[in-house]
Amino acid sequence: MMTLVKSGMNVVVIPDPSDVLGPQNFPSYGWRVHLPSSIDLRMRLALYQRARMNVCTGPGPGTIACYAEAPVLVFERQLSGINERGLWTRVGGADFALRRPWFRTDQCLMVMDATHGSMSGT
């Protein structure tokens, strides 16, 4: 994400609602945040719609970015036996690491831990 900021992109982070309503760790990350979109899904979707690209974690409210017209990259946590790389290939016949069957060509699912480090490197 810092690479995007350094290249002049306007990066806006929508904190997870559980963090906004709970421990409020998001100020310590130093990101520019949009708090109302954390709670208001219509506002969240409006921001997703106007973005050049969306990066979010799943499962959660960020996955509605798949309904916006902007490209999206969804990071999915790896959980042994639940969200492991081959699960959707075995169960649904789709390559979970590339895209779900209902994704557009500019939407991609990354099967890796959705950490600050992994998402910042994209």
ABEGO torsion letter per residue (X at the ends): XAAAAAAGBBBBBBBBAAAAABAGAAAAAGBBBBAAAAABAAAAAAAAAABABBBBBOBEAAAAAAABABBBBBBBBBBBGAABAAAAAAAAGBBAAABBAABBAABBBBBBBBBAAAAAAX
